[in-house]
Amino acid sequence: MAEKSFKYVILGGGVAAGYAAREFAKLGVQHGELAIISKEAVAPYERPALSKAYLFPEGTARLPGFHVCVGSGGERLLPEWYTEKGISLILST
């Protein structure tokens, strides 16, 4: 297997990785320069605020769609988005 090198690497696939990837894309990162390496088997996503519903049962917790950047008005960063931007997702690693 041939090894690939990247100019930029984000370690961890939490929500911050998705937002960081979005910023790299806005700044014009070139195809193949950025990789996200994550132990998770899926692309970065927003976790729902379930603890808020438990702590404050009188109100209903707003559950975001399970995509990065939905809450900030950005586009949904589905796995295809990363591919289109030339960002490598190295998952389950």
N, C-alpha and C positions, 0 to 999 in steps of 0.2 A: 504494500500500500504506500503510495507516494505521500510524503508529508507536505502540508500546506502551511505557509506562514502568513500572518496577518500583521498589518501595521498597528491595528488597535484590537484589543480583546477586552470584553466585558465578562468578568467571572461572576456567575450566579444569574439565575433567570427570574428573579423577582420583578415586581412591578417597576422598580427603579431601572432595571435593565431595559425595559421597553421604552421608558421615557428617554433614557440616554440614547438609545438607538434612534429614536425620533429626532433628537437634537443633532446627532451625527448626520442623519439624512438631510436635515434642514441646512446644515453647514456644507453639504456637498461631498460627503465621503464617497470615494470611488468604489465601484463594484469590486468585491474581493478584498477590500481593506479592513473590514470589520467583522468580527465573529462574537457571538454570545455563546459561552460555554456554560451549560446548566446541568445539574443533577436531575432536574425535572424532565419528564417526557413530553412536555408541551411548551409552546411558546409562552413568553411572559404574559401574565394576565392580572387583572385587578381582582383582589379577594373581596368578597362581600363583607360588609360591616355587621356581622351577626352578633358580635358582642354588644353592640349598641342596643339592639332589640332586646337582649337579655337584661341589660342594665336599666333601660328605660322602656318598660313594656307598654306605657301609655301611648307611645308613638310608634309608628311603623318604620322600620329601618328601610332605607332606600337601597335596594340591591342593584348594583351596576351590572351591565352586561359584562360577560367575562372576556373582555378585550382590553388591552392597554389603551389609555388615552381617551376613553369614552367620557369620563367625567370632566375633562378639560376642553371638550368641544373639538378635539382632534379626530382624525380619521381612525377607524378601527384597524388595529395592527394585527391582522390575521396572519398566519404563516405565509400566505401568498405575498403579503406586503413586504416581508423581509426578503423574499426571493426577488421581487421586482426591484428592490433597492440594492440588491447585491450583497445583502448582509447574511452571513452564514449562521445558521442555528445549529449548534452542536449539542444535541440533547441526550439525556440519559447517560451523562458522562460524569 
